[in-house]
Amino acid sequence: MNFPRLTVLATFLLFSIICGMGEASALSIQTNASGETVVVDEAGRYWYWDLDYFADLDYYQQLDLIAGFNSEEYFDQDQWHLATFDEITDLGSNTIAEIADSFNRSYEQSWRIYWYGRIDEEFIWPSNGELMHYYVGLNSYYGNDPSSAWSLGSLIATGTNTFSIGAWVVSSPTPTPEPSTIFLLGTGLASLAASRRRKK
């Protein structure tokens, strides 16, 4: 059976993990005055840190929780969403240890630990047309360090919930213009206005 998106997802994430090994940490944990916590990546995206918060919920229930994040402006953000293919690929450019240390697990037992989360990447099962979503993450068994690669390309039915799979939830803050950019924009507008006055 040919799953082109699965192959592309696996290839890109594995490549980005290999490229990211040995580099300085690009993930930081931030907590605001309200006690809200996020993981910030190198691109400035905010990731919700607790995968377990979205575990044991189906896709639609997870979307409802994310909508609540936006209405409450969690961490002063209102653009929270399930991570896209490109966003989760970027996250995968960090080392396995950095990701495991930065995010709370989606499930933990005495002999196994999961950092699994659904992403906003759909797949239609060919045999019955069932809508599914990809989930990716890390796992650790019997006290060992997390696996050396993402668990790539796994699928879960959109309407299915499971105790071990949470969600990768992210917000991309709107860039704030730098003072120099604002100054240049203001100067340009002033020059345009003066030019129009001269023409009159």
TABEL-V921511 format. One line per field, one symbol per residue. ss: DSSP state (@ for helix, = for strand, . for the rest). psi: psi as a letter, one per 30 degrees, with the letter a starting at -180 (. if undefined). A space follows every 50 residues. Layout:
ss: ???
psi: ???
This chain:
ss: ...@@@@@@@@@@@@@@@@@.......====.....====.....===.= @@@@....@@@@@@@@@@@@@@.@@@....==..@@@@@@@....@@@@@ @@.=..==...=============......===========......... =======.......===.===.......@@@@@@@@@@@@@@@@@@@@@.
psi: kjieeeeeeeeeeeeeeeffkfllkgkkkkkaffgkklkkaffgkkkkfj effglgkleeeeeeeeeeeeefhkhgkghklkkleeefeeefflleeeee ffkklfkklffkkkikkklijlkjkeeggkklkkklallkkhgllllgll jkglkkkegklkffkbkjklkjkkkkkleeeeeeeeeeeeeeeeeeeee.
